[in-house]
Amino acid sequence: MIEKGFTTCLWFDGRAEEAAQYYTSVFEDGRIGKTSRYTEAGPGPAGSVITVDFEINGQKFVALNGGPEFSFTEAISFQIKCENQAEVDHYWDRLTEGGGQEVQCGWVKDRF
């Protein structure tokens, strides 16, 4: 039976597995699901990652190694609702580490 609901697909250029591991480490309730890999018959190198399913706070995502055709822009963003300043600071610090950027109006760009 097909599970109903929405899954957000995030397009990466070879970094899908790294991104899924990173995002699930930032959030307490993050978890990795199924990882799909190319076989010998696939267009990518055998054993390399095609997709990684992951979940954060009940929201389902799939990280896709789709290639260099598309990249992330500010046209898409995710809001994190926080209970206090300590929680804001936690996410701010974690999402800007490793190459993330602080952006105006309380926004941050993570390293991906």
Secondary structure, 3 states (H helix, E strand, C coil): CCCCCCEEEEEECCCHHHHHHHHHHHCCCCEEEEEEECCCCCCCCCCCEEEEEEEECCEEEEEEECCCCCCCCCCCCCCCCCCCHHHHHHHHHHHHCCCCEEEHHHEEECCC
